[in-house]
Amino acid sequence: MRKFLVSVALASLSVVAFASATATKEDVKALVKQAVTFVKANGRDQFFKEVRVSEGQFHFRIGTKKDLYIFVYDEKGTVLAHGARVDLNGRNRWNDKDPDGKAWIQDWTDLVHKSGSGWIGYKEFSPADKNKVMDKASFVELTDGMVIGCGIYGK
């Protein structure tokens, strides 16, 4: 019986450790707030570098930072910096739509113009599984003419 209880306890700890490694909406919002603070303290050039380069604190790295990354757009839909897909830098995505036809970049720009920040849901390819389109909830905030955001997949 004792071995069984020890096994159950160890299994429970593993589940808790796995659950804590999964990003939450609070983690997403906190990373956006950290990014906003960083850009205000260090300027755009240093901020963009931190988002774009693979060693940067706002760049996607599987297994670290709960797999979160920052993306930055201007108010007209041009990607200023992207922490998962560097190939998007400089590309205008204003008219891009998700698989359901949602113009999510236009929607989040409207949202930040009305509220300053908030949550928006849409579908997007996951950088952890590029062949899989997933539901994504992103927190976005308007700062100095930039829409700074971070999202969580499957939520």
C-alpha positions as CSV (number, residue, x, y, z in Angstrom):
1,M,0.0,0.0,0.0
2,R,2.8,2.4,0.8
3,K,4.4,1.9,-2.6
4,F,1.1,2.6,-4.2
5,L,0.7,5.9,-2.2
6,V,4.3,6.9,-3.1
7,S,3.5,6.2,-6.8
8,V,0.3,8.3,-6.7
9,A,2.2,11.1,-5.0
10,L,4.9,11.1,-7.6
11,A,2.4,11.0,-10.4
12,S,0.6,13.9,-8.9
13,L,3.8,16.0,-8.7
14,S,4.5,15.2,-12.3
15,V,1.0,16.5,-13.3
16,V,1.5,19.6,-11.3
17,A,4.9,20.2,-12.9
18,F,3.5,19.7,-16.4
19,A,0.5,22.0,-15.7
20,S,2.8,24.8,-14.4
21,A,4.8,24.6,-17.6
22,T,1.6,25.3,-19.6
23,A,1.2,29.0,-20.4
24,T,-1.9,30.8,-19.0
25,K,-3.7,33.9,-20.0
26,E,-2.0,35.6,-17.0
27,D,1.4,34.6,-18.4
28,V,0.5,36.0,-21.8
29,K,-0.7,39.4,-20.4
30,A,2.4,39.6,-18.2
31,L,4.7,39.1,-21.1
32,V,3.0,41.9,-23.1
33,K,3.3,44.2,-20.1
34,Q,7.0,43.2,-19.8
35,A,7.5,44.0,-23.5
36,V,5.8,47.4,-23.1
37,T,8.0,48.2,-20.2
38,F,11.1,47.1,-22.1
39,V,10.4,49.2,-25.2
40,K,9.7,52.3,-23.0
41,A,13.0,51.8,-21.2
42,N,15.2,50.7,-24.1
43,G,13.7,52.1,-27.3
44,R,12.4,50.4,-30.4
45,D,15.7,49.2,-31.9
46,Q,16.7,47.2,-28.9
47,F,13.1,46.0,-28.4
48,F,12.9,44.7,-32.0
49,K,16.2,42.9,-31.6
50,E,14.9,41.2,-28.4
51,V,11.8,40.1,-30.3
52,R,13.5,39.0,-33.6
53,V,16.7,37.2,-32.6
54,S,16.5,33.6,-31.4
55,E,18.4,34.5,-28.1
56,G,16.1,37.4,-27.4
57,Q,13.9,37.4,-24.3
58,F,10.7,37.8,-26.4
59,H,11.5,35.3,-29.1
60,F,9.9,31.8,-29.4
61,R,12.0,28.9,-28.1
62,I,10.2,25.6,-27.6
63,G,10.4,24.5,-24.0
64,T,11.3,27.9,-22.6
65,K,9.2,30.8,-21.3
66,K,6.2,28.5,-21.6
67,D,6.7,28.7,-25.5
68,L,5.4,32.3,-25.5
69,Y,6.6,35.0,-27.9
70,I,5.9,38.7,-28.7
71,F,4.6,40.0,-32.0
72,V,4.6,43.7,-33.0
73,Y,2.6,45.4,-35.7
74,D,2.1,49.0,-36.7
75,E,-1.4,50.3,-36.8
76,K,-1.8,49.6,-40.5
77,G,-1.0,45.9,-40.3
78,T,2.8,45.8,-41.1
79,V,4.8,43.4,-39.0
80,L,7.5,45.3,-37.2
81,A,8.9,42.4,-35.3
82,H,7.8,38.8,-34.8
83,G,9.2,36.4,-32.2
84,A,8.3,33.2,-34.0
85,R,8.3,34.0,-37.7
86,V,11.1,36.3,-38.7
87,D,10.1,35.9,-42.3
88,L,7.0,38.0,-41.6
89,N,9.1,41.1,-40.6
90,G,8.2,44.0,-42.9
91,R,5.2,42.3,-44.4
92,N,1.8,44.0,-44.4
93,R,-0.9,41.5,-43.2
94,W,-3.8,44.0,-42.9
95,N,-6.0,41.9,-45.3
96,D,-4.9,38.5,-44.0
97,K,-7.7,36.3,-42.7
98,D,-7.8,33.2,-40.5
99,P,-9.4,30.0,-41.9
100,D,-12.8,31.2,-40.8
101,G,-12.5,34.5,-42.7
102,K,-11.8,36.6,-39.7
103,A,-9.6,39.7,-40.4
104,W,-8.0,39.5,-37.0
105,I,-5.3,42.1,-37.5
106,Q,-8.0,44.7,-38.4
107,D,-10.1,43.4,-35.4
108,W,-7.3,43.8,-32.9
109,T,-6.3,47.2,-34.3
110,D,-10.0,48.4,-33.8
111,L,-9.9,46.9,-30.3
112,V,-6.7,48.7,-29.2
113,H,-8.0,52.0,-30.7
114,K,-11.2,51.7,-28.6
115,S,-9.8,50.2,-25.4
116,G,-6.0,50.5,-25.4
117,S,-5.6,46.8,-24.8
118,G,-7.6,43.6,-24.7
119,W,-8.1,40.0,-25.8
120,I,-9.0,38.7,-29.3
121,G,-9.7,35.2,-30.5
122,Y,-8.8,33.8,-34.0
123,K,-7.2,30.8,-35.6
124,E,-3.5,30.6,-36.5
125,F,-0.7,28.1,-37.2
126,S,1.1,27.1,-34.0
127,P,4.9,27.6,-34.2
128,A,5.2,24.4,-32.1
129,D,3.3,22.4,-34.7
130,K,3.4,24.4,-38.0
131,N,1.0,21.9,-39.7
132,K,-1.7,22.5,-37.2
133,V,-4.1,25.4,-37.2
134,M,-5.3,26.1,-33.7
135,D,-7.6,28.4,-31.8
136,K,-5.5,31.3,-30.4
137,A,-6.4,34.0,-27.9
138,S,-4.0,37.0,-28.0
139,F,-3.6,39.9,-25.6
140,V,-2.7,43.1,-27.5
141,E,-1.8,46.5,-26.3
142,L,-1.3,49.8,-28.2
143,T,2.0,51.5,-27.3
144,D,3.6,54.3,-29.2
145,G,1.9,53.5,-32.5
146,M,2.6,49.8,-32.1
147,V,0.3,46.9,-31.4
148,I,2.3,44.6,-29.1
149,G,0.9,41.2,-28.5
150,C,1.3,37.7,-27.3
151,G,-1.0,34.7,-27.7
152,I,-1.9,31.3,-26.2
153,Y,-2.9,28.4,-28.4
154,G,-5.8,26.1,-27.9
155,K,-7.6,28.5,-25.5
